[in-house]
Amino acid sequence: MAPLRVLVLGAGFGGLELSTRLAEDLGDDVHVTLIDKSDAFAFGFSKLDVMFDGRTLDDVRLPYRSIDRDNVDFRQETVLTIDPEHKRAVTDRGTHEADILVIALGADLDVDATPGLAACGSEFYSPEGAAALSEVIAGFTSGDIVIAVLGGFFKCPPAPYETAFRLHDHLTRRKVRDSCTITLITPMPKPIPISDEVSKAILGLCEQKGIVTRHSTWVDHLDHQKRVLHLRDGGTAAFDLLLAVPVHCAPRVVVDSGLTDDGWIAVDPATLATKFPGVYAVGDVTSAPVPRAGVIAEGEASTVADVLVAQRRGAPAPPPFAGEITCYVEMGDGTIGKVNVNFLSGPAPTAIFTPPSLEGAAQKREFGALRRRRWFGLT
Ligand SMILES: Cc1cc2nc3c(=O)[nH]c(=O)nc-3n(C[C@H](O)[C@H](O)[C@H](O)COP(=O)(O)OP(=O)(O)OC[C@H]3O[C@@H](n4cnc5c(N)ncnc54)[C@H](O)[C@@H]3O)c2cc1C
């Protein structure tokens, strides 16, 4: 029997985990073509190291050329069109077809969705945006800093708070914290909506560190010249330095393929199958009822691997994706808290919080090291 041909579009958290699992579990019985427009992966959280710790983008990049598996063929190509009916993708280098197609292209940032943001150019959710802001932050000595979440649906809900804590530490280290204010504006009603305990811990720390939070607050547009955010409730917020989380959207190539409903790809939450037979989607690009996070994309990818391996071996269907993840939250002074979340297996999501500690920080470092080893063979 010829090996199963799997075409994975996107080599982020989801695509890397899926390729690794299939390669390990199916061996000679699979051939994965893994496509990404970039030549390297970087963890989302490494953007904070770039902004606040003087690390460069090169320091945090994990090159795809390190992937060394006979049954995984990485190709640096840009996907131009997707034909889900025929499980086919056209890239800037050619056409790929497969028995199974998996969309793992993540979420794009829609800077133009917020008038005035493009002129201001101060988002930190892209690698380039974080790198550009690192220089501005390094030279910032006094004034009002606003961290603004501009959409209701964004990657890693704790990240804006982690940014505020790292910023506080950075300014304190440089002895300029007293001459700066830090305000976090977000449409979310609280930091982690499914957990009052984690939200309370985060808000307590904000208060302790003099970080002002404005929840359930939507930004309408911003005036780049006057450096003012205009809020939907008619209010305003002035800033000298803005750190923005732009509105997110599915990549245009995904929307044009007909795979999306309401802007994102609808999937069967148990199997991550889309409405097209043999086509699956994982991670930020889906509309699954879970937050957008690398660990979620990874868990979904692992479920797709289980489904494909079971199908291939004629085994019974595996259990559905449980939405069980561990989320690390940077809480300042080098400490990290941990939240063990279960989104899907009970009547309501549950979350167990482990308070911040240096041990938590060591566990997060191991989290990164493990993936560097498994996905890239890097020590
Ligand atoms: C500041 C910040 C901190 C974060 N911290 C955490 C954290 O601590 N823990 C956590 O779990 N998550 C965290 N996240 C979220 C996490 O990074 C994302 O949720 C995760 O990367 C989503 O995985 P994915 O596989 O769906 O998409 P991605 O990892 O975004 O991968 C998508 C891939 O598709 C590629 N691509 C897109 N379009 C094309 C195209 N047309 N052609 C070819 N390739 C294309 C991209 O280059 C990319 O490599 C953080 C995010 C940010 C911004």
PDBQT file of the ligand as one rigid body, heavy atoms in Angstrom, charges set to zero:
ROOT
HETATM    1  C1  LIG A 401       2.701  37.776  22.333  1.00  0.00    +0.000 C 
HETATM    2  C2  LIG A 401       2.154  36.380  22.242  1.00  0.00    +0.000 A 
HETATM    3  C3  LIG A 401       2.346  35.481  23.289  1.00  0.00    +0.000 A 
HETATM    4  C4  LIG A 401       1.823  34.193  23.219  1.00  0.00    +0.000 A 
HETATM    5  N1  LIG A 401       2.049  33.327  24.256  1.00  0.00    +0.000 NA
HETATM    6  C5  LIG A 401       1.562  32.067  24.184  1.00  0.00    +0.000 A 
HETATM    7  C6  LIG A 401       1.805  31.139  25.246  1.00  0.00    +0.000 A 
HETATM    8  O1  LIG A 401       2.483  31.452  26.242  1.00  0.00    +0.000 OA
HETATM    9  N2  LIG A 401       1.276  29.893  25.134  1.00  0.00    +0.000 N 
HETATM   10  C7  LIG A 401       0.539  29.506  24.047  1.00  0.00    +0.000 A 
HETATM   11  O2  LIG A 401       0.083  28.373  24.011  1.00  0.00    +0.000 OA
HETATM   12  N3  LIG A 401       0.262  30.373  23.038  1.00  0.00    +0.000 NA
HETATM   13  C8  LIG A 401       0.773  31.623  23.079  1.00  0.00    +0.000 A 
HETATM   14  N4  LIG A 401       0.530  32.499  22.037  1.00  0.00    +0.000 N 
HETATM   15  C9  LIG A 401      -0.402  32.113  20.964  1.00  0.00    +0.000 C 
HETATM   16  C10 LIG A 401       0.223  31.189  19.924  1.00  0.00    +0.000 C 
HETATM   17  O3  LIG A 401       1.409  31.754  19.407  1.00  0.00    +0.000 OA
HETATM   18  C11 LIG A 401      -0.753  30.925  18.801  1.00  0.00    +0.000 C 
HETATM   19  O4  LIG A 401      -2.040  30.684  19.304  1.00  0.00    +0.000 OA
HETATM   20  C12 LIG A 401      -0.285  29.687  18.007  1.00  0.00    +0.000 C 
HETATM   21  O5  LIG A 401       0.928  29.995  17.358  1.00  0.00    +0.000 OA
HETATM   22  C13 LIG A 401      -1.334  29.205  17.029  1.00  0.00    +0.000 C 
HETATM   23  O6  LIG A 401      -0.842  28.079  16.362  1.00  0.00    +0.000 OA
HETATM   24  P1  LIG A 401      -1.323  27.773  14.859  1.00  0.00    +0.000 P 
HETATM   25  O7  LIG A 401      -0.595  26.532  14.461  1.00  0.00    +0.000 OA
HETATM   26  O8  LIG A 401      -2.791  27.817  14.762  1.00  0.00    +0.000 OA
HETATM   27  O9  LIG A 401      -0.807  29.028  14.015  1.00  0.00    +0.000 OA
HETATM   28  P2  LIG A 401       0.638  29.649  13.901  1.00  0.00    +0.000 P 
HETATM   29  O10 LIG A 401       1.547  29.128  14.946  1.00  0.00    +0.000 OA
HETATM   30  O11 LIG A 401       0.427  31.117  13.798  1.00  0.00    +0.000 OA
HETATM   31  O12 LIG A 401       1.167  29.083  12.503  1.00  0.00    +0.000 OA
HETATM   32  C14 LIG A 401       0.600  29.447  11.283  1.00  0.00    +0.000 C 
HETATM   33  C15 LIG A 401       1.683  29.329  10.213  1.00  0.00    +0.000 C 
HETATM   34  O13 LIG A 401       1.094  29.508   8.924  1.00  0.00    +0.000 OA
HETATM   35  C16 LIG A 401       1.995  30.213   8.113  1.00  0.00    +0.000 C 
HETATM   36  N5  LIG A 401       1.254  30.860   7.025  1.00  0.00    +0.000 N 
HETATM   37  C17 LIG A 401       0.235  31.745   7.130  1.00  0.00    +0.000 A 
HETATM   38  N6  LIG A 401      -0.226  32.066   5.898  1.00  0.00    +0.000 NA
HETATM   39  C18 LIG A 401       0.522  31.351   5.012  1.00  0.00    +0.000 A 
HETATM   40  C19 LIG A 401       0.507  31.234   3.597  1.00  0.00    +0.000 A 
HETATM   41  N7  LIG A 401      -0.358  31.897   2.809  1.00  0.00    +0.000 N 
HETATM   42  N8  LIG A 401       1.402  30.406   3.019  1.00  0.00    +0.000 NA
HETATM   43  C20 LIG A 401       2.292  29.688   3.771  1.00  0.00    +0.000 A 
HETATM   44  N9  LIG A 401       2.334  29.766   5.110  1.00  0.00    +0.000 NA
HETATM   45  C21 LIG A 401       1.457  30.584   5.724  1.00  0.00    +0.000 A 
HETATM   46  C22 LIG A 401       2.658  31.208   9.053  1.00  0.00    +0.000 C 
HETATM   47  O14 LIG A 401       3.923  31.617   8.567  1.00  0.00    +0.000 OA
HETATM   48  C23 LIG A 401       2.760  30.402  10.362  1.00  0.00    +0.000 C 
HETATM   49  O15 LIG A 401       4.027  29.793  10.514  1.00  0.00    +0.000 OA
HETATM   50  C24 LIG A 401       1.081  33.785  22.063  1.00  0.00    +0.000 A 
HETATM   51  C25 LIG A 401       0.914  34.681  21.000  1.00  0.00    +0.000 A 
HETATM   52  C26 LIG A 401       1.444  35.945  21.070  1.00  0.00    +0.000 A 
HETATM   53  C27 LIG A 401       1.265  36.881  19.897  1.00  0.00    +0.000 C 
ENDROOT
TORSDOF 0
